[in-house]
């Protein structure tokens, strides 16, 4: 999204699908009534989405989080390099547990996430080449590729403000699984799918309407 970022072998190199997620996030936030929105970037990697959103929205505050030392280190370096330290905070931890103490519960206008979504089996076979230069944690989504997505959909509502949105990337062919996870959560409006340039669904957007009955 036009930023000059530090990247190394400890983080995922941004792909075109992530740029699609970033553009989708900006579109959501541009329509929000909140002039100074809180945004949560979960599984932030290099911090590319967090930094891009903060750069495009000067009044936004961004909480970014990732699990690994390398990702958190790189994201913090990019935040410093781009002069965003006053508005972008990078935490380390297992998904939303990283944000304990940030008083973010029920306040985010948007939770955005590019999670690992390739199955463990594929990483041992046809997708093994992905691990040659990038970390397993950036790709491994568990036995079926949706382990992190399951947790994301389940845990995000606790951090979303009423009317806020969850936007996330998913793998090719995972749109039905994503829709099923959202429907079962019972906290969201029906899922919207965003296609890439080839017409393939790669990003999901859902509006939070309240707790599951």
C-alpha positions as CSV (number, residue, x, y, z in Angstrom):
1,X,0.0,0.0,0.0
2,X,2.8,2.3,-0.9
3,X,4.9,2.0,2.3
4,X,8.6,1.3,2.4
5,X,8.9,-1.5,5.0
6,X,11.6,-3.5,6.7
7,X,11.1,-7.2,6.0
8,X,13.2,-10.2,7.0
9,X,12.9,-14.0,7.2
10,X,10.9,-13.8,10.5
11,X,7.8,-12.3,8.9
12,X,5.5,-12.9,6.0
13,X,6.2,-10.8,2.9
14,X,3.0,-8.9,2.1
15,X,1.0,-10.3,-0.9
16,X,-1.6,-8.7,-3.2
17,X,-4.4,-10.4,-1.1
18,X,-3.2,-8.4,1.9
19,X,-3.3,-5.2,-0.1
20,X,-6.9,-6.1,-1.0
21,X,-7.6,-6.5,2.8
22,X,-6.0,-3.1,3.4
23,X,-8.1,-1.4,0.8
24,X,-11.2,-3.0,2.2
25,X,-10.3,-1.9,5.7
26,X,-9.8,1.7,4.5
27,X,-13.2,1.7,2.8
28,X,-14.9,0.5,6.0
29,X,-13.2,3.1,8.1
30,X,-13.9,5.9,5.7
31,X,-17.6,5.3,6.2
32,X,-17.4,5.1,10.0
33,X,-19.0,7.9,12.1
34,X,-16.1,7.7,14.6
35,X,-13.6,10.5,13.8
36,X,-10.8,8.8,15.9
37,X,-11.4,5.1,15.5
38,X,-9.6,2.3,17.3
39,X,-8.4,-0.3,15.0
40,X,-7.0,-3.7,16.0
41,X,-4.6,-5.5,13.6
42,X,-4.4,-9.1,14.7
43,X,-1.6,-11.3,13.4
44,X,0.2,-8.1,12.3
45,X,3.4,-9.6,10.9
46,X,5.6,-6.8,9.7
47,X,3.1,-4.3,10.7
48,X,2.2,-3.5,7.1
49,X,-1.5,-3.1,7.6
50,X,-1.2,-1.3,11.0
51,X,1.2,1.2,9.5
52,X,-0.8,1.7,6.3
53,X,-4.0,2.3,8.1
54,X,-2.4,4.7,10.6
55,X,-0.7,6.6,7.7
56,X,-4.0,6.9,5.7
57,X,-6.0,7.8,8.8
58,X,-4.1,10.4,10.9
59,X,-6.7,10.3,13.7
60,X,-6.8,6.6,14.0
61,X,-5.2,4.7,16.9
62,X,-4.0,1.2,16.0
63,X,-3.3,-1.8,18.3
64,X,-1.3,-4.4,16.5
65,X,-0.4,-7.9,17.9
66,X,1.5,-11.0,16.9
67,X,2.8,-14.1,18.5
68,X,6.4,-14.4,17.5
69,X,9.5,-12.4,18.6
70,X,10.6,-11.8,15.0
71,X,7.2,-10.4,13.9
72,X,6.9,-8.1,16.9
73,X,10.4,-6.9,16.5
74,X,10.0,-6.1,12.8
75,X,6.6,-4.4,13.3
76,X,8.0,-2.2,16.0
77,X,10.9,-1.3,13.8
78,X,8.5,-0.3,11.0
79,X,6.4,1.8,13.4
80,X,9.5,3.7,14.5
81,X,10.8,4.1,11.0
82,X,7.5,5.6,9.8
83,X,7.1,7.9,12.8
84,X,3.9,6.3,14.0
85,X,4.9,5.4,17.6
86,X,2.4,7.8,19.1
87,X,-0.6,6.1,17.3
88,X,0.5,2.5,16.6
89,X,1.2,0.1,19.6
90,X,2.6,-3.4,18.9
91,X,2.0,-6.1,21.5
92,X,3.1,-9.7,21.7
93,X,0.9,-12.6,22.6
94,X,-1.6,-15.3,21.6
95,X,-4.3,-13.4,19.6
96,X,-6.4,-11.1,21.8
97,X,-4.7,-12.1,25.0
98,X,-1.9,-9.8,23.8
99,X,-4.2,-6.8,24.4
100,X,-4.8,-7.4,28.1
101,X,-4.3,-4.1,29.9
102,X,-5.0,-1.9,26.8
103,X,-8.6,-1.2,27.7
104,X,-9.7,-2.1,24.2
105,X,-12.7,-4.3,25.0
106,X,-15.8,-3.2,23.2
107,X,-14.1,-0.2,21.6
108,X,-12.7,-1.2,18.2
109,X,-14.4,0.1,15.1
110,X,-12.5,-2.5,13.1
111,X,-10.6,-5.7,13.8
112,X,-8.5,-6.6,10.7
113,X,-6.6,-9.9,10.4
114,X,-4.4,-11.8,7.9
115,X,-4.2,-15.1,9.8
116,X,-2.3,-18.3,8.9
117,X,-4.7,-20.3,6.8
118,X,-2.8,-23.1,5.1
119,X,-3.3,-26.6,6.5
120,X,-0.4,-28.3,8.3
121,X,-0.6,-31.2,5.8
122,X,-0.2,-28.9,2.8
123,X,2.8,-27.3,4.4
124,X,4.4,-30.8,4.6
125,X,3.6,-31.4,0.9
126,X,2.6,-29.2,-2.0
127,X,3.1,-25.9,-0.1
128,X,6.4,-26.8,1.6
129,X,8.3,-24.3,-0.6
130,X,6.6,-21.5,1.4
131,X,8.7,-22.3,4.4
132,X,12.1,-21.9,2.6
133,X,12.3,-18.2,3.3
134,X,9.3,-17.4,5.6
135,X,8.3,-18.6,9.0
136,X,5.9,-21.5,9.6
137,X,3.8,-19.4,12.0
138,X,2.8,-17.1,9.2
139,X,1.2,-20.0,7.2
140,X,0.2,-22.9,9.5
141,X,-3.6,-22.8,10.2
142,X,-3.8,-26.2,11.8
143,X,-5.1,-29.5,10.5
144,X,-7.8,-27.9,8.3
145,X,-6.3,-24.4,7.8
146,X,-8.9,-22.6,9.8
147,X,-7.8,-23.0,13.5
148,X,-6.9,-19.3,13.8
149,X,-9.9,-18.2,11.9
150,X,-12.1,-20.1,14.3
151,X,-10.6,-18.3,17.3
152,X,-10.6,-14.9,15.5
153,X,-14.4,-15.1,14.8
154,X,-15.1,-16.3,18.4
155,X,-12.9,-13.8,20.2
156,X,-13.2,-10.6,18.1
157,X,-16.8,-9.7,19.3
158,X,-15.4,-8.9,22.8
159,X,-13.3,-6.2,21.3
160,X,-15.7,-4.7,18.8
161,X,-17.9,-1.7,19.4
162,X,-21.6,-2.1,18.4
163,X,-21.7,-1.6,14.6
164,X,-17.9,-2.3,14.3
165,X,-16.5,-4.6,11.6
166,X,-14.3,-7.7,11.4
167,X,-12.3,-8.0,8.1
168,X,-10.0,-11.0,7.4
169,X,-8.2,-12.7,4.7
170,X,-8.7,-16.4,4.0
171,X,-7.3,-19.1,1.6
172,X,-8.5,-20.0,-1.8
173,X,-11.7,-22.1,-1.5
174,X,-12.2,-21.3,2.2
175,X,-15.2,-19.0,1.7
176,X,-17.8,-21.5,2.7
177,X,-15.9,-22.4,5.9
178,X,-15.5,-18.7,6.7
179,X,-19.2,-18.1,6.2
180,X,-20.1,-21.1,8.4
181,X,-17.8,-19.8,11.2
182,X,-19.4,-16.4,11.1
183,X,-23.0,-17.8,11.0
184,X,-22.3,-20.1,14.0
185,X,-20.9,-17.2,16.0
186,X,-24.3,-15.5,16.1
187,X,-22.8,-12.1,16.7
188,X,-22.5,-10.8,13.1
189,X,-24.6,-9.8,10.2
190,X,-24.2,-12.0,7.1
191,X,-20.8,-12.2,5.6
192,X,-19.7,-10.1,2.6
193,X,-17.0,-11.5,0.3
194,X,-14.5,-9.4,-1.6
195,X,-12.9,-10.8,-4.7
196,X,-9.4,-10.4,-6.0
197,X,-8.5,-9.3,-9.5
198,X,-9.1,-12.8,-10.8
199,X,-12.6,-12.9,-9.3
200,X,-11.7,-15.2,-6.5
201,X,-13.1,-14.5,-3.0
202,X,-10.1,-13.8,-0.6
203,X,-11.4,-11.3,2.0
204,X,-14.4,-11.5,4.3
205,X,-16.2,-8.5,6.0
206,X,-18.8,-8.8,8.7
207,X,-20.6,-6.3,10.8
208,X,-20.9,-6.9,14.6
209,X,-24.4,-6.4,15.8
210,X,-24.2,-7.7,19.4
211,X,-23.7,-10.7,21.6
212,X,-25.0,-14.1,20.6
213,X,-28.5,-14.6,22.1
